[in-house]
Amino acid sequence: MEKNLLNIGFGNTVVADRVVAIVSPNSAPMKRLKDDARDENHLIDATHGRRTRSIIIMDSNHIVLSAIQAETISQRFETLKEAQE
């Protein structure tokens, strides 16, 4: 079984098939989502100390923070899906 890995920046990857959503972190609901995930130990910080520019919601109920723009990750995701077809 082949896993397609999505590059989320700075050498970090996630399994593309497990991604539910890629969102911007600027809205109040996304900040609450991030805080709740931190409280439940479901937060994965892949920013390497940089500013959070996107939030990746996984089907495992984990929230992944990335320092790469949400639009950039979405483009990479679409490119990966097109390559599968």
C-alpha positions in Angstrom: 0.0 0.0 0.0 1.6 3.2 -1.2 1.2 6.4 1.0 1.3 9.8 -0.7 3.1 12.3 1.5 2.2 15.9 1.4 5.1 18.3 2.1 4.0 20.9 4.7 7.3 22.7 4.9 10.8 22.4 6.5 11.1 18.7 5.9 7.8 17.8 7.4 5.2 15.6 5.7 1.7 14.2 6.4 -0.2 11.4 4.7 -2.3 13.2 2.1 -5.2 10.7 2.3 -5.6 11.6 6.0 -6.0 15.3 5.4 -9.6 16.6 6.1 -9.0 20.3 5.6 -6.3 22.9 5.2 -7.3 26.3 6.7 -6.0 29.7 7.6 -5.3 30.2 11.3 -6.6 33.8 11.6 -10.3 33.3 12.5 -11.5 32.9 16.1 -12.9 29.4 15.5 -9.6 28.2 14.2 -7.8 29.7 17.2 -10.3 27.9 19.5 -9.7 24.7 17.5 -5.9 25.1 18.0 -6.3 25.8 21.7 -8.6 22.8 22.2 -6.2 20.5 20.4 -3.4 21.7 22.6 -5.4 21.0 25.7 -6.2 17.5 24.5 -2.6 16.8 23.4 -3.7 16.5 19.7 -1.6 19.5 18.5 1.4 18.9 16.3 3.5 22.0 15.8 5.6 21.7 12.5 6.4 25.5 12.3 9.9 25.2 13.8 9.3 28.3 15.8 8.0 30.3 12.9 4.6 32.0 12.6 1.7 29.7 12.0 0.3 30.3 8.5 -1.9 27.3 8.1 -3.7 24.6 10.1 -4.1 21.1 8.7 -6.9 19.1 10.2 -6.4 15.3 10.0 -8.9 12.5 10.2 -7.2 11.2 13.3 -8.5 14.3 15.2 -4.9 15.8 15.2 -4.3 19.4 14.3 -1.0 20.1 12.5 0.4 23.7 12.4 2.6 24.7 9.5 4.6 27.9 8.7 3.7 27.5 5.0 0.7 29.4 3.6 -2.6 27.4 3.4 -2.9 28.3 -0.3 0.6 26.8 -1.0 -0.2 23.6 0.8 -3.5 23.3 -1.0 -1.8 23.6 -4.3 0.7 20.9 -3.3 -2.3 18.8 -2.2 -4.1 19.2 -5.6 -0.9 18.5 -7.5 -0.5 15.3 -5.5 -4.1 14.2 -6.1 -3.8 14.9 -9.9 -0.6 12.8 -10.0 -2.6 9.9 -8.5 -5.2 9.9 -11.3 
